[in-house]
């Protein structure tokens, strides 16, 4: 008599898969990471999901491969990325099993290259849905809980986000300079720090002494 012993494999999963909250100016290109935390029952060789957002505020271009960039965990040369014509369905995987995402891995899997087309003050949820992981066999499919974010359109210098540049914004920027806090909206000089110079430039914009682009 021939007896067969079949070993069931667990479906690949993770503690979570998340899309980071972000903000940007109209016309700006913003990289938004998709992160995975603590892969279990892997490795993961293919990932599929939809990213839901307001298409009148953000555009995820299909031109070339610029819409999707490699993440920390998908840096291998054999990872390929496919964006659906609906600009929200995403599939990516690797043909090389050695590049698959290993158990206990945590990090970014892709960066989404959004162009901001909305106007100041608008915001949109960033939501992940229909998440599916596949192991190298292709038969074991799993998923993970989604952690969603938001995207806000701002104007440089409008630190409090009320749609206008006023002395209140200059005062907030000065407080940030003293405390060491950082906000991209207050970083007028673009040196990745908020200083008294940024506060001064915001105040000068209030009096029309300078124009903040």
Helices and strands as residue ranges (DSSP letters): E 13-19, E 22-24, E 29-40, E 46-52, E 58-60, E 68-70, G 72-74, E 79-83, E 89-94, G 97-99, E 107-116, E 123-134, E 141-142, E 146-147, E 149-153, H 167-179, G 184-186, H 196-206
